[in-house]
Every structure is written in structure tokens, then in C-alpha cells.
Amino acid sequence: MTKRIFLLGGILLVGSLNAQRIQKGEAQVNVDIGVANGWGTPVSVGVDYAIHNDITVGIEGSYASKKYAGDIKGSWLGIGVNGNYHFNTLLKIPNKWDIYAGATLAYNSFSYKYNGSDYDYFGGESSGVGFVGQAGARYFFTNNLAVHVELGGGTVASGGKAGLTYKF
């Protein structure tokens, strides 16, 4: 058992020596869990594509639901496009790290159900298009796998998230 742990550790160490953030022409998939300012725990999936070594564009979908007092259940669905600038070249950050910031334009759909039927009280929140700014960091511990954390603000459905990235 101990030999397997050392072997796995050695593989991860050697893999981390070649770990590298996304480069022009590459894509990555992000899977996250996060916070959404009172909307429960959102789960999101997104894909980013590098159009330049320092710029990515992508799409993302998020979903969260929460049960409120009584029989009221709220749901949030967001689908958006994003763009990020990656600061590694500008700040001479090692490629194992990926420090970025950008903006997302998303359509957010909010709905409530009361006893199984639609409920028209939205508590001041309505479906529509909104902007959110984000800043994040990613650490590649192998050439293709990273962990990341991102903070955002600007709409009711923003907050923070953390997850895994797979680059292909």
C-alpha cells in the first residue's frame, strides 16, 4: 500500500513539472459547485476555448434550487457566454498557475412553485439577461487536470465557485 502511495505521488510530481495552463487553440471543461446569494448551491458546467494564449471565450450553464418556508421551492437556471483575460504572460506567472479575470453575459431564469404549481411571487427577482464580472485562479497539478476557485459579482446569481478543470 505504501509503495502505491509513493508511486502515485511520484507520478503527480512528474506530471506537475509539465503542467501548463490553456494555450491558443486548446479547450477545457470546468465543473463547479458554488454559492448564489440565497438560491441554494449551484452546480455549473462550462467550456472555455483559447483564442489567444492570454484570452479565452466560453459558454456555461448553472442550476440551483432551494426550498423556502412552507411548500415554496425556488429554482434558478443560468446560461451564458464569457470572456477572460489570463495574466500569466503580463505578470510572468508560472504556467502551472492560471490567474484570470473577465465578464459573463448570461440569461437567468428564476421560478417558484407552491404546492406543485407555479407561484407568481418573485421577491424582486425576475428572469432576464445580466452581466457578472469574475476573477479566478487555477492550479494545474498535471498537464490536463487543475483545481480552481472563482469569485464573481454583479447579478443575484453570482457569488463564488470552486471545482475541477480538465484541459484537452
TIRO-2110 file (N, C-alpha, C; in Angstrom, 1 decimal):
// TIRO-2110
0.8, -1.2, 0.0, N, 1, A
0.0, 0.0, 0.0, CA, 1, A
0.9, 1.3, 0.0, C, 1, A
1.9, 1.3, 0.8, N, 2, A
2.8, 2.4, 0.9, CA, 2, A
3.5, 2.7, -0.4, C, 2, A
3.9, 1.6, -1.1, N, 3, A
4.6, 1.7, -2.4, CA, 3, A
3.6, 2.4, -3.4, C, 3, A
2.3, 2.0, -3.4, N, 4, A
1.4, 2.6, -4.3, CA, 4, A
1.2, 4.1, -4.1, C, 4, A
1.2, 4.5, -2.8, N, 5, A
1.1, 5.9, -2.5, CA, 5, A
2.3, 6.7, -3.0, C, 5, A
3.5, 6.1, -2.7, N, 6, A
4.7, 6.8, -3.2, CA, 6, A
4.7, 6.9, -4.8, C, 6, A
4.3, 5.8, -5.4, N, 7, A
4.2, 5.8, -6.9, CA, 7, A
3.3, 6.8, -7.4, C, 7, A
2.1, 6.9, -6.8, N, 8, A
1.1, 7.9, -7.2, CA, 8, A
1.6, 9.3, -7.0, C, 8, A
2.3, 9.5, -5.8, N, 9, A
2.9, 10.8, -5.5, CA, 9, A
3.9, 11.2, -6.5, C, 9, A
4.8, 10.2, -6.9, N, 10, A
5.8, 10.5, -7.9, CA, 10, A
5.2, 10.8, -9.3, C, 10, A
4.2, 10.1, -9.7, N, 11, A
3.5, 10.4, -11.0, CA, 11, A
2.9, 11.8, -11.0, C, 11, A
2.3, 12.2, -9.9, N, 12, A
1.7, 13.5, -9.8, CA, 12, A
2.8, 14.6, -9.8, C, 12, A
3.9, 14.3, -9.1, N, 13, A
5.0, 15.3, -9.1, CA, 13, A
5.6, 15.5, -10.5, C, 13, A
5.9, 14.4, -11.2, N, 14, A
6.4, 14.4, -12.6, CA, 14, A
5.4, 15.1, -13.5, C, 14, A
4.1, 14.8, -13.3, N, 15, A
3.1, 15.4, -14.1, CA, 15, A
3.0, 16.9, -13.9, C, 15, A
3.2, 17.3, -12.6, N, 16, A
3.1, 18.8, -12.3, CA, 16, A
4.3, 19.6, -12.9, C, 16, A
5.4, 18.9, -13.2, N, 17, A
6.6, 19.6, -13.8, CA, 17, A
6.2, 20.1, -15.2, C, 17, A
5.3, 19.4, -15.9, N, 18, A
4.9, 19.7, -17.2, CA, 18, A
3.6, 20.4, -17.3, C, 18, A
2.9, 20.6, -16.1, N, 19, A
1.6, 21.2, -16.1, CA, 19, A
1.6, 22.6, -16.7, C, 19, A
0.6, 22.9, -17.5, N, 20, A
0.5, 24.1, -18.2, CA, 20, A
-0.9, 24.6, -18.4, C, 20, A
-1.1, 25.9, -18.2, N, 21, A
-2.4, 26.5, -18.5, CA, 21, A
-2.8, 26.3, -19.9, C, 21, A
-4.1, 26.7, -20.2, N, 22, A
-4.6, 26.6, -21.6, CA, 22, A
-3.8, 27.5, -22.5, C, 22, A
-3.6, 27.0, -23.7, N, 23, A
-2.9, 27.8, -24.8, CA, 23, A
-3.8, 28.0, -26.0, C, 23, A
-3.4, 28.9, -26.9, N, 24, A
-4.2, 29.1, -28.1, CA, 24, A
-4.5, 27.9, -28.8, C, 24, A
-5.8, 27.7, -29.1, N, 25, A
-6.3, 26.5, -29.9, CA, 25, A
-6.7, 25.4, -29.0, C, 25, A
-6.5, 25.5, -27.7, N, 26, A
-6.9, 24.4, -26.7, CA, 26, A
-8.3, 24.7, -26.1, C, 26, A
-8.9, 23.7, -25.5, N, 27, A
-10.1, 23.9, -24.8, CA, 27, A
-10.1, 23.2, -23.5, C, 27, A
-10.9, 23.6, -22.6, N, 28, A
-11.0, 23.0, -21.2, CA, 28, A
-12.5, 23.0, -20.8, C, 28, A
-12.8, 22.0, -19.9, N, 29, A
-14.1, 21.8, -19.3, CA, 29, A
-14.0, 22.1, -17.9, C, 29, A
-14.9, 22.9, -17.3, N, 30, A
-14.9, 23.3, -15.9, CA, 30, A
-16.2, 22.7, -15.3, C, 30, A
-16.1, 22.1, -14.1, N, 31, A
-17.2, 21.6, -13.4, CA, 31, A
-17.1, 22.2, -12.0, C, 31, A
-18.2, 22.8, -11.5, N, 32, A
-18.1, 23.6, -10.3, CA, 32, A
-19.3, 23.4, -9.4, C, 32, A
-19.1, 23.7, -8.1, N, 33, A
-20.2, 23.9, -7.1, CA, 33, A
-19.9, 25.3, -6.5, C, 33, A
-21.0, 26.0, -6.1, N, 34, A
-20.7, 27.3, -5.6, CA, 34, A
-21.8, 27.9, -4.7, C, 34, A
-21.8, 29.2, -4.6, N, 35, A
-22.9, 29.9, -3.8, CA, 35, A
-23.6, 30.9, -4.8, C, 35, A
-24.8, 31.2, -4.5, N, 36, A
-25.6, 32.0, -5.4, CA, 36, A
-26.5, 33.0, -4.6, C, 36, A
-26.0, 33.6, -3.6, N, 37, A
-26.8, 34.7, -2.8, CA, 37, A
-28.2, 34.3, -2.5, C, 37, A
-28.4, 33.2, -1.8, N, 38, A
-29.8, 32.8, -1.4, CA, 38, A
-30.5, 31.9, -2.3, C, 38, A
-29.8, 31.4, -3.3, N, 39, A
-30.5, 30.5, -4.3, CA, 39, A
-30.1, 29.0, -4.1, C, 39, A
-29.5, 28.7, -3.0, N, 40, A
-29.0, 27.3, -2.8, CA, 40, A
-27.6, 27.1, -3.3, C, 40, A
-27.3, 25.9, -3.6, N, 41, A
-25.9, 25.5, -4.0, CA, 41, A
-25.9, 25.2, -5.5, C, 41, A
-25.5, 26.2, -6.3, N, 42, A
-25.5, 25.9, -7.8, CA, 42, A
-24.4, 24.9, -8.2, C, 42, A
-24.7, 24.2, -9.3, N, 43, A
-23.8, 23.3, -10.0, CA, 43, A
-23.7, 23.9, -11.4, C, 43, A
-22.5, 24.0, -11.8, N, 44, A
-22.3, 24.5, -13.2, CA, 44, A
-21.3, 23.7, -14.0, C, 44, A
-21.4, 23.8, -15.3, N, 45, A
-20.5, 23.2, -16.3, CA, 45, A
-20.3, 24.2, -17.4, C, 45, A
-19.0, 24.3, -17.8, N, 46, A
-18.7, 25.2, -18.8, CA, 46, A
-17.5, 24.7, -19.6, C, 46, A
-17.4, 25.3, -20.8, N, 47, A
-16.3, 25.0, -21.7, CA, 47, A
-15.6, 26.3, -22.1, C, 47, A
-14.3, 26.4, -22.0, N, 48, A
-13.5, 27.6, -22.4, CA, 48, A
-12.6, 27.2, -23.6, C, 48, A
-12.5, 28.1, -24.5, N, 49, A
-11.6, 27.9, -25.7, CA, 49, A
-10.6, 29.1, -25.8, C, 49, A
-9.3, 28.8, -25.9, N, 50, A
-8.3, 29.9, -26.0, CA, 50, A
-8.2, 30.4, -27.4, C, 50, A
-8.6, 31.7, -27.6, N, 51, A
-8.4, 32.3, -29.0, CA, 51, A
-7.1, 33.0, -29.1, C, 51, A
-6.4, 33.1, -27.9, N, 52, A
-5.0, 33.6, -27.8, CA, 52, A
-4.4, 33.0, -26.5, C, 52, A
-3.1, 33.0, -26.4, N, 53, A
-2.5, 32.5, -25.2, CA, 53, A
-3.0, 33.2, -23.9, C, 53, A
-3.5, 34.4, -24.0, N, 54, A
-4.0, 35.2, -22.9, CA, 54, A
-5.5, 35.5, -22.9, C, 54, A
-6.2, 35.0, -23.8, N, 55, A
-7.7, 35.3, -23.9, CA, 55, A
-8.4, 34.0, -24.2, C, 55, A
-9.5, 33.8, -23.4, N, 56, A
-10.4, 32.7, -23.6, CA, 56, A
-11.8, 33.2, -23.8, C, 56, A
-12.6, 32.4, -24.5, N, 57, A
-14.1, 32.7, -24.6, CA, 57, A
-14.7, 31.3, -24.2, C, 57, A
-16.0, 31.4, -23.7, N, 58, A
-16.6, 30.2, -23.3, CA, 58, A
-18.1, 30.3, -23.1, C, 58, A
-18.7, 29.1, -22.8, N, 59, A
-20.1, 29.0, -22.5, CA, 59, A
-20.2, 28.3, -21.2, C, 59, A
-21.3, 28.6, -20.5, N, 60, A
-21.5, 28.0, -19.1, CA, 60, A
-23.0, 27.9, -18.8, C, 60, A
-23.4, 26.8, -18.2, N, 61, A
-24.7, 26.6, -17.7, CA, 61, A
-24.7, 26.3, -16.2, C, 61, A
-25.6, 26.9, -15.4, N, 62, A
-25.7, 26.7, -14.0, CA, 62, A
-27.1, 26.4, -13.5, C, 62, A
-27.2, 25.6, -12.5, N, 63, A
-28.6, 25.4, -12.0, CA, 63, A
-28.5, 25.3, -10.4, C, 63, A
-29.5, 25.8, -9.8, N, 64, A
-29.6, 25.7, -8.3, CA, 64, A
-31.1, 25.7, -8.0, C, 64, A
-31.4, 25.1, -6.8, N, 65, A
-32.8, 25.2, -6.3, CA, 65, A
-32.7, 25.2, -4.8, C, 65, A
-33.8, 25.8, -4.2, N, 66, A
-33.9, 25.9, -2.8, CA, 66, A
-35.3, 25.8, -2.3, C, 66, A
-35.5, 25.1, -1.2, N, 67, A
-36.8, 25.1, -0.6, CA, 67, A
-36.9, 26.2, 0.5, C, 67, A
-38.0, 27.0, 0.4, N, 68, A
-38.2, 28.0, 1.3, CA, 68, A
-39.3, 27.6, 2.3, C, 68, A
-39.7, 28.6, 3.1, N, 69, A
-40.7, 28.3, 4.1, CA, 69, A
-42.0, 27.7, 3.5, C, 69, A
-42.6, 26.8, 4.2, N, 70, A
-43.8, 26.2, 3.7, CA, 70, A
-43.5, 25.3, 2.5, C, 70, A
-44.3, 25.3, 1.5, N, 71, A
-44.2, 24.5, 0.3, CA, 71, A
-43.7, 25.2, -0.9, C, 71, A
-42.9, 26.3, -0.7, N, 72, A
-42.4, 27.1, -1.8, CA, 72, A
-41.0, 26.6, -2.1, C, 72, A
-40.8, 26.4, -3.4, N, 73, A
-39.5, 25.9, -3.9, CA, 73, A
-39.1, 26.9, -5.1, C, 73, A
-37.9, 27.4, -4.9, N, 74, A
-37.3, 28.3, -6.0, CA, 74, A
-36.3, 27.6, -6.8, C, 74, A
-36.2, 27.9, -8.1, N, 75, A
-35.2, 27.4, -9.0, CA, 75, A
-34.6, 28.5, -9.8, C, 75, A
-33.3, 28.3, -10.1, N, 76, A
-32.5, 29.3, -10.9, CA, 76, A
-31.8, 28.5, -12.0, C, 76, A
-31.9, 29.0, -13.2, N, 77, A
-31.1, 28.4, -14.3, CA, 77, A
-30.4, 29.5, -15.0, C, 77, A
-29.1, 29.4, -15.2, N, 78, A
-28.4, 30.5, -15.9, CA, 78, A
-27.6, 29.9, -17.1, C, 78, A
-27.7, 30.5, -18.2, N, 79, A
-26.9, 30.1, -19.4, CA, 79, A
-26.2, 31.3, -20.0, C, 79, A
-24.9, 31.2, -20.1, N, 80, A
-24.2, 32.4, -20.6, CA, 80, A
-22.9, 32.2, -21.4, C, 80, A
-22.4, 33.3, -21.8, N, 81, A
-21.1, 33.3, -22.6, CA, 81, A
-20.1, 34.2, -21.8, C, 81, A
-18.9, 33.8, -21.8, N, 82, A
-17.9, 34.6, -21.0, CA, 82, A
-16.6, 34.8, -21.8, C, 82, A
-15.9, 35.8, -21.4, N, 83, A
-14.6, 36.1, -21.9, CA, 83, A
-13.6, 36.4, -20.7, C, 83, A
-12.4, 35.9, -20.8, N, 84, A
-11.4, 36.1, -19.7, CA, 84, A
-10.1, 36.4, -20.3, C, 84, A
-9.4, 37.3, -19.5, N, 85, A
-8.0, 37.6, -19.8, CA, 85, A
-7.2, 36.9, -18.8, C, 85, A
-6.1, 36.2, -19.2, N, 86, A
-5.2, 35.4, -18.4, CA, 86, A
-3.9, 36.2, -18.2, C, 86, A
-3.6, 36.5, -17.0, N, 87, A
-2.5, 37.4, -16.6, CA, 87, A
-1.1, 36.8, -16.6, C, 87, A
-0.9, 35.5, -16.9, N, 88, A
0.3, 34.9, -16.8, CA, 88, A
1.5, 35.5, -17.6, C, 88, A
1.2, 35.9, -18.9, N, 89, A
2.3, 36.5, -19.7, CA, 89, A
2.6, 37.9, -19.1, C, 89, A
1.6, 38.7, -18.9, N, 90, A
1.8, 40.0, -18.4, CA, 90, A
2.6, 40.1, -17.1, C, 90, A
2.2, 39.2, -16.1, N, 91, A
2.8, 39.2, -14.8, CA, 91, A
3.9, 38.2, -14.6, C, 91, A
4.2, 37.4, -15.7, N, 92, A
5.3, 36.4, -15.6, CA, 92, A
5.0, 35.4, -14.6, C, 92, A
3.8, 34.9, -14.5, N, 93, A
3.3, 33.8, -13.6, CA, 93, A
3.6, 32.5, -14.2, C, 93, A
4.2, 31.5, -13.4, N, 94, A
4.5, 30.2, -14.0, CA, 94, A
3.2, 29.5, -14.5, C, 94, A
3.3, 28.8, -15.6, N, 95, A
2.2, 28.2, -16.3, CA, 95, A
1.4, 27.1, -15.5, C, 95, A
1.9, 26.7, -14.4, N, 96, A
1.1, 25.7, -13.5, CA, 96, A
-0.1, 26.5, -12.9, C, 96, A
0.1, 27.8, -12.8, N, 97, A
-0.9, 28.7, -12.3, CA, 97, A
-1.6, 29.4, -13.5, C, 97, A
-2.9, 29.7, -13.3, N, 98, A
-3.6, 30.4, -14.3, CA, 98, A
-4.5, 31.5, -13.5, C, 98, A
-4.1, 32.7, -13.6, N, 99, A
-4.8, 33.8, -12.9, CA, 99, A
-5.5, 34.6, -14.0, C, 99, A
-6.8, 34.8, -13.8, N, 100, A
-7.6, 35.4, -14.9, CA, 100, A
-8.7, 36.3, -14.3, C, 100, A
-9.3, 37.1, -15.1, N, 101, A
-10.5, 38.0, -14.8, CA, 101, A
-11.2, 38.2, -16.1, C, 101, A
-12.5, 38.4, -16.0, N, 102, A
-13.3, 38.7, -17.2, CA, 102, A
-14.8, 39.0, -16.8, C, 102, A
-15.6, 38.8, -17.8, N, 103, A
-17.0, 39.1, -17.7, CA, 103, A
-17.9, 38.0, -18.4, C, 103, A
-19.1, 37.9, -17.9, N, 104, A
-20.0, 36.9, -18.4, CA, 104, A
-21.3, 37.6, -18.7, C, 104, A
-21.9, 37.3, -19.8, N, 105, A
-23.3, 37.8, -20.2, CA, 105, A
-24.2, 36.6, -20.2, C, 105, A
-25.2, 36.6, -19.3, N, 106, A
-26.0, 35.4, -19.1, CA, 106, A
-27.5, 35.7, -19.1, C, 106, A
-28.3, 34.7, -19.5, N, 107, A
-29.7, 34.7, -19.3, CA, 107, A
-30.0, 33.9, -18.0, C, 107, A
-30.7, 34.6, -17.1, N, 108, A
-31.0, 33.9, -15.8, CA, 108, A
-32.5, 33.7, -15.8, C, 108, A
-33.0, 32.5, -15.5, N, 109, A
-34.4, 32.2, -15.3, CA, 109, A
-34.7, 31.8, -13.9, C, 109, A
-35.6, 32.6, -13.2, N, 110, A
-36.0, 32.3, -11.9, CA, 110, A
-37.4, 31.8, -11.9, C, 110, A
-37.7, 30.8, -11.1, N, 111, A
-39.1, 30.4, -11.0, CA, 111, A
-39.4, 29.9, -9.6, C, 111, A
-40.6, 29.9, -9.2, N, 112, A
-41.1, 29.4, -7.9, CA, 112, A
-42.3, 28.5, -8.1, C, 112, A
-42.3, 27.5, -7.3, N, 113, A
-43.5, 26.6, -7.2, CA, 113, A
-44.0, 26.6, -5.8, C, 113, A
-45.4, 26.6, -5.7, N, 114, A
-46.0, 26.5, -4.4, CA, 114, A
-47.0, 25.3, -4.5, C, 114, A
-46.8, 24.3, -3.7, N, 115, A
-47.6, 23.1, -3.7, CA, 115, A
-47.7, 22.5, -5.1, C, 115, A
-46.6, 22.5, -5.8, N, 116, A
-46.6, 21.9, -7.1, CA, 116, A
-47.0, 22.7, -8.3, C, 116, A
-47.6, 23.9, -8.1, N, 117, A
-48.0, 24.8, -9.2, CA, 117, A
-47.2, 26.0, -9.2, C, 117, A
-47.2, 26.7, -10.3, N, 118, A
-46.4, 27.9, -10.4, CA, 118, A
-46.9, 29.0, -9.5, C, 118, A
-46.0, 29.7, -9.0, N, 119, A
-46.2, 30.8, -8.0, CA, 119, A
-45.7, 32.1, -8.5, C, 119, A
-46.5, 33.1, -8.5, N, 120, A
-46.1, 34.4, -9.2, CA, 120, A
-45.3, 35.4, -8.3, C, 120, A
-44.9, 35.0, -7.1, N, 121, A
-44.1, 36.0, -6.3, CA, 121, A
-42.6, 35.7, -6.6, C, 121, A
-41.9, 36.8, -7.0, N, 122, A
-40.5, 36.6, -7.4, CA, 122, A
-39.6, 37.4, -6.4, C, 122, A
-40.1, 37.9, -5.4, N, 123, A
-39.3, 38.6, -4.4, CA, 123, A
-38.3, 39.6, -5.0, C, 123, A
-38.8, 40.3, -6.0, N, 124, A
-37.9, 41.3, -6.6, CA, 124, A
-37.0, 40.8, -7.7, C, 124, A
-36.9, 39.5, -7.9, N, 125, A
-36.0, 38.9, -8.9, CA, 125, A
-36.9, 38.5, -10.1, C, 125, A
-36.4, 38.9, -11.3, N, 126, A
-37.1, 38.5, -12.5, CA, 126, A
-36.1, 37.9, -13.4, C, 126, A
-36.6, 37.0, -14.3, N, 127, A
-35.8, 36.4, -15.3, CA, 127, A
-35.3, 37.5, -16.3, C, 127, A
-34.1, 37.3, -16.9, N, 128, A
-33.6, 38.2, -17.9, CA, 128, A
-32.1, 38.1, -18.1, C, 128, A
-31.6, 39.0, -18.8, N, 129, A
-30.2, 39.0, -19.2, CA, 129, A
-29.4, 39.9, -18.2, C, 129, A
-28.3, 39.4, -17.7, N, 130, A
-27.5, 40.2, -16.8, CA, 130, A
-26.0, 40.0, -17.0, C, 130, A
-25.2, 40.9, -16.5, N, 131, A
-23.7, 40.8, -16.5, CA, 131, A
-23.2, 40.4, -15.2, C, 131, A
-22.1, 39.7, -15.2, N, 132, A
-21.3, 39.4, -14.0, CA, 132, A
-19.8, 39.5, -14.3, C, 132, A
-19.1, 40.1, -13.4, N, 133, A
-17.6, 40.1, -13.5, CA, 133, A
-17.1, 39.0, -12.7, C, 133, A
-16.0, 38.4, -13.1, N, 134, A
-15.4, 37.3, -12.3, CA, 134, A
-13.9, 37.4, -12.3, C, 134, A
-13.3, 36.9, -11.3, N, 135, A
-11.8, 36.8, -11.2, CA, 135, A
-11.5, 35.4, -10.5, C, 135, A
-10.5, 34.7, -11.0, N, 136, A
-10.2, 33.4, -10.5, CA, 136, A
-8.8, 33.0, -10.7, C, 136, A
-8.5, 31.8, -10.1, N, 137, A
-7.2, 31.2, -10.1, CA, 137, A
-7.4, 29.7, -10.3, C, 137, A
-6.4, 29.2, -11.1, N, 138, A
-6.5, 27.7, -11.4, CA, 138, A
-5.0, 27.2, -11.2, C, 138, A
-4.9, 26.0, -10.6, N, 139, A
-3.6, 25.4, -10.4, CA, 139, A
-3.6, 24.0, -11.1, C, 139, A
-2.8, 23.8, -12.1, N, 140, A
-2.7, 22.6, -12.8, CA, 140, A
-1.7, 21.7, -12.1, C, 140, A
-2.2, 20.6, -11.6, N, 141, A
-1.2, 19.6, -10.9, CA, 141, A
-0.9, 18.5, -11.9, C, 141, A
-1.5, 18.4, -13.0, N, 142, A
-1.0, 17.6, -14.1, CA, 142, A
-1.2, 18.4, -15.4, C, 142, A
-0.7, 17.9, -16.5, N, 143, A
-0.9, 18.7, -17.8, CA, 143, A
-2.3, 19.0, -18.1, C, 143, A
-3.2, 18.1, -17.7, N, 144, A
-4.6, 18.2, -18.1, CA, 144, A
-5.6, 18.5, -17.0, C, 144, A
-5.2, 18.4, -15.7, N, 145, A
-6.1, 18.5, -14.6, CA, 145, A
-5.7, 19.6, -13.6, C, 145, A
-6.7, 20.4, -13.3, N, 146, A
-6.5, 21.5, -12.4, CA, 146, A
-7.6, 21.7, -11.4, C, 146, A
-7.4, 22.4, -10.3, N, 147, A
-8.4, 22.8, -9.4, CA, 147, A
-8.5, 24.3, -9.5, C, 147, A
-9.7, 24.9, -9.3, N, 148, A
-9.8, 26.3, -9.5, CA, 148, A
-10.9, 26.9, -8.5, C, 148, A
-10.7, 28.2, -8.3, N, 149, A
-11.7, 28.9, -7.5, CA, 149, A
-11.9, 30.3, -8.2, C, 149, A
-13.2, 30.7, -8.1, N, 150, A
-13.6, 31.9, -8.9, CA, 150, A
-14.5, 32.7, -8.0, C, 150, A
-14.4, 34.0, -8.0, N, 151, A
-15.3, 34.9, -7.3, CA, 151, A
-16.0, 35.8, -8.4, C, 151, A
-17.3, 36.1, -8.2, N, 152, A
-18.0, 36.9, -9.1, CA, 152, A
-19.0, 37.9, -8.5, C, 152, A
-19.4, 38.9, -9.2, N, 153, A
-20.4, 39.8, -8.6, CA, 153, A
-21.1, 40.5, -9.7, C, 153, A
-22.3, 41.0, -9.5, N, 154, A
-23.0, 41.7, -10.5, CA, 154, A
-24.4, 41.3, -10.7, C, 154, A
-24.8, 40.1, -10.4, N, 155, A
-26.2, 39.7, -10.5, CA, 155, A
-26.6, 38.9, -9.3, C, 155, A
-27.9, 38.6, -9.1, N, 156, A
-28.3, 37.9, -7.9, CA, 156, A
-27.7, 36.5, -7.9, C, 156, A
-27.4, 35.9, -9.0, N, 157, A
-27.0, 34.5, -9.1, CA, 157, A
-25.5, 34.4, -9.1, C, 157, A
-24.8, 35.4, -8.7, N, 158, A
-23.3, 35.4, -8.7, CA, 158, A
-22.9, 35.2, -7.2, C, 158, A
-21.6, 34.9, -7.1, N, 159, A
-21.1, 34.7, -5.8, CA, 159, A
-19.7, 34.1, -5.9, C, 159, A
-19.5, 32.8, -5.6, N, 160, A
-18.2, 32.2, -5.8, CA, 160, A
-18.4, 30.7, -6.2, C, 160, A
-17.4, 30.1, -6.7, N, 161, A
-17.5, 28.7, -7.0, CA, 161, A
-16.1, 28.1, -7.0, C, 161, A
-16.0, 26.8, -6.9, N, 162, A
-14.8, 26.1, -6.9, CA, 162, A
-15.0, 24.8, -7.6, C, 162, A
-14.0, 24.2, -8.2, N, 163, A
-14.2, 23.0, -8.9, CA, 163, A
-12.9, 22.5, -9.6, C, 163, A
-13.2, 21.6, -10.6, N, 164, A
-12.1, 21.0, -11.4, CA, 164, A
-12.2, 21.4, -12.8, C, 164, A
-11.0, 21.5, -13.4, N, 165, A
-10.8, 21.8, -14.8, CA, 165, A
-10.1, 20.6, -15.5, C, 165, A
-10.6, 20.2, -16.7, N, 166, A
-9.9, 19.2, -17.5, CA, 166, A
-9.6, 19.9, -18.8, C, 166, A
-8.3, 20.0, -19.2, N, 167, A
-7.9, 20.6, -20.4, CA, 167, A
-7.7, 19.4, -21.5, C, 167, A
-8.2, 19.7, -22.7, N, 168, A
-8.0, 18.7, -23.7, CA, 168, A
-7.6, 19.3, -25.0, C, 168, A
END
